[in-house]
Amino acid sequence: MAGDTAKKSDSPPELKALVQQHGAELSAQLLAHHRNTFPPEAEKTIRPFSPAETAKLLGIHESYLRQVATDAQAATIKNGRRTYSVQDIADLRRTLDHGPRSARRYLPHRSEKEHMQVITVMNFKGGSGKTTTSAHLAQYLALHGYRVLAIDLDPQASLSALFGHQPETHVGPDETLYGSIRYEDPKPIAEIVRGTYIPDLHLIPGNLELMEFEHDTPRALQNRQAGDTLFFARIGQALGQVENMYDVVVIDCPPQLGYLTLSALTAATAVLITVHPQMLDVMSMSQFLQMTGDLLDEVSRHGASTNYDWMRYLVTRFEPGDGPQNQMVAFLRSIFGEHVLIHPMLKSTAISDAGLTNQTIFEVERGQFTRSTYDRALESVNNVNAEIETQIRKAWGRAV
C-alpha cells in the first residue's frame, strides 16, 4: 500500500491543471514583460519622421515640404533638422489638399460612389506572418492618408498587442467585435472602436471573448427564427453602421475556419492570403483552400454574398538566397499567376526584432539596426503595401 501511495504522489498532475497552471504563469510573465516595455504611465507612440521620410509619405519633394511646413508643424529640431510627428503629417495633408489641383492626392478618401474596402487577411496555418502583415498594412494606409479601421478577430489578440492593447488587462467584456455581433443585445460598433497613436487609424481589439461567437452560433442556428440575421452576415451588418467613417477595413482573422472567419469572408470585398513558401505550409494551404471553397459554397446557398473585388496571395518570410523557397514561389506563380503579389515580404531581423517589443518597422528607430538591414526591411514592407494600395485604387476605378 505504501508503494502504491508513493506511485500516486509521483504521478503527473491532471492535464487540465497543468494547462491552467502554465497559462496563468505565462500570462503573468507576459504582463510583467509588457509593463517593463511600456510602464503603466506610458502610452505607446510612434516615432517622429525625418524631413526625407515625411516628404516621401506626402509624395512631394523635400524642398516643397520646407515651403509648406510652418513652425507649428515642425515637432522638434534635432541635430539641426526638423522632425515631424504623425499628427504634423496629417495636418500637412489637410493643408496640401486645399490646393485647387489636389484631386484627393493628399487625402485619398473614397467618394460616396466608391465602396468601403474590407480586406480579410487570413491563413489556416500559424506563423505565416498574417498579423504582422495586417498591422503593417493598416499603418501604411493610415500614414498615406486613408481612414482605416483595423479589427483583431483572432482570440489570441496579437494584433491588439502590437497596437499596445494587452488582451488580458486592457480589453474588457464586450470591448471586442463580439460585443457588436453577439446574438443578444449587440452594442453599436462605434462604442467599441478605439483611437490609436496614428491619426485616422482606429482599432477594435480582440481577446478570448471572441470564442464566445463560435460557441453561441450553433445554438443560434438551432433556435433561429424568421428575420434573424445569420452568423455569416453579422460582421458585414456591424460594419455597415460605420461605413461612412472609413475608406478601408483590415481584418486579422483567426488561423482556423470557424464562424468568425466565415463571417469575415462574407463581409470582405478583398481577401489577402499569406503563405510561407515551404512545402508543408503550401500543403496546408491546399487543404485550407478546399475547405474554404466548400464552406463558402454552403453559406452562399443560404444567401451569403461571395462577391469580391480582388484576392491575392502574399509570400511572407521570404529569403531570396534560399533555392527551395524560390522554387516554391515559382511553383505558386505557375498555378495562381497574377493572383500572387509581385513583391514578397522578406524575412528580416529588423521586423522580427521590432516584434519583440510589440512594434512595427514604422515604429522602431532606424538607429537600432544596421542601415542596410532596416532599409531593406522598410523597402520590402512599402513595396508590398504599395501593391495592395494599387488593388484598392483599381477597385475604386481610380488611376494607378
matplotlib code that plots the C-alpha trace (Angstrom):
import matplotlib.pyplot as plt

x = [0.0, 2.8, 4.3, 1.0, 0.8, 4.2, 3.3, 0.2, 2.1, 4.8, 2.2, 1.9, -1.0, -4.1, -3.7, -6.3, -4.5, -1.1, -2.5, -4.2, -1.0, 1.2, -1.4, -1.5, 2.3, 2.8, 0.2, 1.8, 5.2, 3.9, 2.2, 5.4, 7.3, 4.6, 4.9, 8.7, 8.4, 5.5, 5.1, 1.5, 2.0, 3.4, 1.4, 2.5, 3.6, 5.1, 8.5, 8.9, 9.8, 12.7, 12.0, 13.0, 10.6, 7.8, 8.2, 8.1, 4.9, 3.3, 4.5, 6.3, 9.9, 11.7, 12.3, 8.5, 8.0, 10.1, 7.9, 4.5, 5.6, 5.1, 6.9, 3.9, 4.1, 7.7, 7.6, 11.2, 14.6, 17.0, 20.7, 19.8, 17.0, 13.3, 11.3, 7.6, 5.1, 2.3, -0.1, 2.1, 2.0, -1.8, -2.1, 0.2, -2.0, -5.0, -3.1, -1.9, -5.3, -6.8, -5.0, -7.1, -5.5, -5.2, -7.8, -7.6, -3.9, -3.0, -6.2, -7.2, -10.5, -13.1, -16.1, -19.7, -19.6, -16.6, -17.5, -15.5, -12.8, -12.9, -9.7, -9.6, -6.1, -6.1, -4.3, -5.1, -1.6, 0.0, 3.4, 2.7, 3.1, -0.6, -0.8, 2.5, 1.0, -2.3, -0.5, 1.9, -0.9, -3.2, -0.4, 0.9, -2.6, -3.2, 0.2, -0.7, -3.9, -6.6, -9.1, -8.5, -10.2, -8.1, -10.1, -8.5, -10.7, -8.1, -8.8, -5.0, -5.1, -1.6, -2.6, -4.0, -0.7, 1.1, -1.0, -0.3, -3.6, -2.8, -5.8, -5.7, -5.7, -6.7, -9.7, -12.8, -16.2, -17.9, -14.9, -14.1, -16.1, -18.1, -19.9, -21.3, -22.0, -23.4, -26.9, -28.4, -28.4, -25.4, -23.7, -23.3, -19.9, -19.0, -18.9, -16.1, -13.9, -10.7, -8.4, -4.7, -1.5, -1.8, -4.5, -7.3, -6.3, -8.8, -8.8, -11.2, -9.1, -9.5, -9.2, -10.6, -14.1, -14.3, -14.5, -18.0, -19.2, -18.0, -19.9, -23.1, -23.6, -24.6, -27.2, -28.4, -28.7, -30.7, -33.1, -33.2, -36.5, -37.6, -35.9, -32.8, -29.5, -27.5, -23.9, -22.2, -23.9, -23.2, -19.8, -21.0, -24.1, -22.0, -19.5, -22.4, -23.0, -19.6, -19.3, -19.2, -16.3, -13.6, -12.0, -10.5, -11.1, -8.3, -9.5, -6.9, -8.7, -8.0, -5.9, -8.9, -12.0, -14.7, -17.8, -15.7, -13.6, -16.6, -18.4, -15.3, -15.0, -18.6, -18.2, -15.0, -14.5, -11.0, -9.0, -5.3, -3.9, -0.4, 1.8, 5.2, 7.0, 7.7, 6.2, 4.4, 2.8, 1.7, 0.2, -1.7, -2.9, -4.2, -6.4, -7.4, -8.5, -10.5, -12.3, -12.9, -14.4, -16.8, -17.9, -18.4, -20.5, -22.6, -23.2, -23.9, -26.8, -28.2, -27.9, -24.4, -22.6, -19.3, -18.7, -15.3, -13.0, -9.7, -7.9, -4.2, -1.5, 1.3, 4.5, 5.9, 9.2, 10.9, 14.6, 15.9, 19.0, 17.1, 16.8, 13.9, 11.9, 12.5, 11.3, 8.2, 7.4, 7.8, 5.5, 2.8, 3.1, 2.8, -0.6, -2.0, -0.4, -1.3, -3.1, 0.4, 1.6, 4.8, 6.6, 7.2, 7.5, 11.2, 12.3, 14.1, 15.7, 14.5, 10.9, 11.2, 13.3, 10.7, 8.0, 9.9, 8.8, 5.4, 6.5, 6.3, 9.0, 7.3, 7.7, 11.2, 14.1, 16.4, 19.5, 18.6, 19.7, 22.4, 21.3, 21.2, 19.1, 16.5, 16.3, 15.9, 13.0, 11.3, 11.6, 10.0, 7.1, 6.5, 6.7, 4.1, 1.7, 2.0, 1.0, -2.1, -2.9, -2.9, -5.5, -7.7, -7.4, -8.3, -11.4, -12.5, -11.8, -9.0, -5.9, -2.9]
y = [0.0, 2.4, 1.7, 2.4, 5.7, 6.7, 6.0, 8.1, 11.1, 10.9, 10.8, 13.9, 16.4, 16.3, 17.8, 20.5, 21.5, 21.7, 23.7, 26.1, 26.5, 27.1, 29.5, 31.6, 31.6, 32.6, 35.3, 36.8, 36.8, 38.4, 41.0, 41.7, 42.0, 44.4, 46.6, 46.7, 47.6, 50.0, 51.2, 51.8, 55.6, 55.3, 55.4, 53.7, 56.2, 56.2, 57.8, 61.2, 61.2, 62.9, 65.5, 63.0, 60.4, 63.0, 64.2, 60.6, 59.9, 63.0, 62.4, 65.8, 67.0, 67.9, 71.4, 71.9, 70.5, 73.3, 75.8, 74.5, 73.4, 76.1, 76.3, 74.9, 71.8, 71.0, 68.8, 69.2, 70.4, 67.6, 67.9, 71.0, 69.2, 69.2, 66.1, 65.6, 63.7, 61.7, 64.5, 67.0, 64.8, 64.6, 68.4, 68.9, 66.5, 68.7, 71.9, 70.4, 69.0, 72.5, 73.2, 73.6, 70.6, 68.2, 65.7, 63.7, 63.3, 64.1, 62.9, 60.0, 59.4, 57.5, 59.2, 58.2, 56.2, 54.2, 51.4, 50.8, 48.2, 45.4, 43.3, 40.0, 38.8, 35.1, 31.7, 28.4, 27.8, 29.9, 31.5, 32.8, 36.4, 37.1, 39.5, 41.3, 41.8, 43.2, 45.6, 47.0, 47.2, 49.2, 51.6, 52.0, 53.0, 55.4, 57.0, 57.6, 59.4, 56.8, 56.4, 52.9, 50.6, 47.6, 44.7, 42.0, 38.9, 36.5, 35.4, 35.3, 39.1, 39.5, 42.5, 44.2, 43.7, 45.3, 48.3, 48.4, 46.8, 43.8, 41.5, 40.3, 43.7, 46.4, 44.7, 44.2, 42.4, 43.4, 45.5, 43.2, 42.8, 40.1, 42.9, 44.1, 40.7, 38.7, 37.4, 39.1, 42.9, 43.7, 47.0, 49.7, 49.1, 52.8, 52.1, 49.6, 51.4, 52.8, 55.5, 54.8, 56.9, 57.3, 59.8, 58.2, 54.7, 53.1, 49.7, 47.1, 44.9, 41.2, 38.7, 35.3, 36.7, 36.2, 32.5, 33.1, 33.6, 30.1, 28.7, 30.8, 30.2, 26.5, 27.3, 30.4, 28.3, 25.7, 28.2, 30.5, 32.4, 34.2, 37.5, 36.6, 37.7, 34.6, 34.3, 35.0, 38.4, 39.8, 41.3, 43.0, 44.3, 45.7, 47.4, 49.0, 51.2, 52.9, 52.7, 56.5, 56.8, 54.7, 54.0, 50.7, 48.0, 45.5, 42.3, 40.0, 36.6, 33.7, 30.9, 28.5, 28.1, 28.9, 31.0, 34.2, 33.6, 32.8, 35.9, 38.0, 36.4, 37.1, 40.7, 41.1, 43.0, 41.6, 38.7, 38.6, 35.1, 34.9, 31.9, 30.9, 29.3, 25.9, 22.6, 21.9, 25.4, 25.1, 21.6, 23.1, 26.0, 23.5, 21.9, 25.3, 26.5, 23.4, 23.6, 27.4, 26.8, 24.1, 26.2, 29.3, 27.2, 26.1, 29.6, 31.1, 28.7, 30.3, 33.8, 34.8, 37.1, 35.8, 38.7, 40.3, 42.9, 41.0, 38.2, 37.9, 35.6, 37.3, 35.3, 36.0, 35.5, 35.1, 34.5, 35.4, 33.3, 30.1, 27.9, 25.7, 28.8, 30.3, 27.0, 27.1, 30.7, 29.8, 26.8, 29.1, 31.6, 28.9, 27.9, 31.2, 33.6, 37.3, 36.3, 36.1, 39.6, 40.6, 41.6, 39.2, 40.2, 39.5, 37.7, 40.4, 40.6, 44.2, 43.2, 40.2, 42.2, 45.0, 42.4, 41.6, 45.0, 45.0, 47.4, 47.5, 48.6, 52.0, 52.5, 51.4, 53.8, 53.2, 53.5, 50.3, 48.3, 48.5, 50.9, 48.2, 45.8, 48.5, 50.0, 46.5, 45.6, 49.0, 48.8, 45.3, 46.4, 49.5, 47.6, 45.0, 47.6, 49.9, 46.9, 46.3, 50.0, 49.7, 46.9, 49.2, 52.1, 49.7, 48.5, 52.2, 52.7, 55.2, 55.8, 53.9]
z = [0.0, 0.8, -2.6, -4.2, -2.3, -3.5, -7.1, -6.8, -5.3, -8.1, -10.9, -13.0, -12.4, -14.5, -17.9, -17.2, -14.0, -15.8, -18.7, -16.3, -14.3, -17.3, -18.8, -15.6, -15.3, -18.9, -18.7, -15.6, -17.2, -20.4, -18.3, -16.5, -19.8, -21.1, -18.0, -18.4, -22.0, -21.6, -18.0, -16.8, -17.1, -20.6, -23.8, -26.9, -29.5, -33.0, -33.6, -35.4, -39.1, -40.8, -43.5, -46.2, -44.8, -44.4, -48.0, -49.3, -47.3, -48.7, -52.2, -52.5, -52.8, -49.6, -50.9, -51.2, -47.8, -46.4, -48.2, -46.9, -43.4, -40.7, -37.4, -35.8, -37.9, -37.0, -34.0, -32.9, -34.1, -33.7, -34.6, -36.6, -38.5, -38.2, -37.4, -38.0, -35.9, -37.4, -36.4, -38.2, -41.3, -41.0, -40.7, -43.7, -45.7, -45.0, -45.9, -49.2, -50.0, -50.1, -53.3, -56.5, -58.2, -55.3, -56.7, -53.5, -54.0, -50.4, -48.7, -50.8, -49.1, -51.1, -52.5, -51.9, -55.2, -54.0, -51.6, -48.4, -48.9, -46.4, -46.6, -44.7, -44.0, -43.4, -43.4, -41.9, -40.6, -37.9, -38.4, -41.9, -40.9, -41.0, -38.0, -39.0, -42.5, -41.1, -38.8, -41.4, -44.0, -41.6, -40.6, -44.2, -45.4, -42.5, -42.9, -46.6, -45.8, -45.8, -43.0, -41.6, -39.2, -38.0, -36.5, -34.4, -34.9, -33.6, -29.9, -29.4, -30.0, -31.3, -33.4, -30.3, -28.5, -31.5, -31.0, -27.3, -26.0, -23.9, -24.2, -20.6, -19.0, -21.5, -23.2, -21.1, -21.7, -24.9, -26.0, -28.8, -32.1, -30.3, -28.5, -31.8, -33.4, -30.5, -30.9, -27.8, -27.3, -29.6, -29.0, -31.7, -33.2, -32.7, -29.0, -29.2, -31.7, -30.2, -31.4, -31.8, -31.8, -35.6, -36.8, -38.9, -37.7, -35.3, -33.7, -32.5, -30.2, -29.5, -26.7, -25.8, -25.6, -29.4, -28.9, -27.5, -31.0, -32.0, -29.0, -29.5, -33.2, -33.2, -30.6, -32.6, -35.7, -33.9, -32.4, -35.4, -36.1, -39.3, -39.6, -37.5, -39.0, -39.7, -38.5, -41.8, -42.2, -38.7, -39.3, -42.5, -40.8, -38.0, -40.4, -42.2, -39.1, -39.6, -43.4, -43.8, -41.4, -43.2, -46.5, -45.6, -43.0, -42.3, -40.5, -39.0, -39.0, -36.6, -38.1, -38.4, -40.4, -37.9, -37.8, -37.2, -40.3, -42.5, -41.3, -42.1, -45.5, -46.5, -45.3, -47.4, -50.6, -50.8, -49.5, -48.7, -48.0, -46.5, -47.3, -46.2, -49.2, -47.6, -48.8, -45.5, -45.5, -49.1, -48.5, -45.5, -47.7, -50.2, -47.6, -46.4, -49.8, -50.5, -47.1, -47.6, -51.0, -49.7, -46.8, -48.9, -51.3, -48.4, -47.0, -50.4, -50.7, -47.6, -49.0, -48.2, -50.7, -52.1, -54.5, -54.1, -55.9, -55.6, -54.0, -53.7, -52.2, -50.3, -50.0, -46.5, -44.6, -48.0, -48.2, -51.7, -51.3, -50.4, -53.5, -52.4, -51.4, -54.9, -56.4, -54.3, -55.3, -58.9, -58.4, -56.8, -59.6, -62.2, -60.6, -59.5, -61.9, -61.2, -58.0, -56.4, -55.4, -57.3, -54.2, -51.4, -47.7, -47.0, -43.8, -41.8, -38.4, -38.2, -38.4, -36.0, -33.5, -33.6, -32.8, -29.5, -28.2, -29.9, -32.6, -36.4, -38.8, -39.0, -35.2, -34.5, -34.8, -37.7, -35.4, -33.6, -36.7, -39.3, -42.0, -44.7, -42.6, -41.7, -45.2, -46.8, -44.4, -44.9, -48.7, -48.6, -46.4, -48.6, -51.9, -50.7, -49.3, -52.3, -54.4, -52.2, -52.3, -56.1, -55.9, -53.7, -56.1, -59.0, -57.2, -56.9, -60.6, -59.9, -61.9, -60.6]

ax = plt.figure().add_subplot(projection="3d")
ax.plot(x, y, z, "-o")
ax.set_aspect("equal")
plt.show()
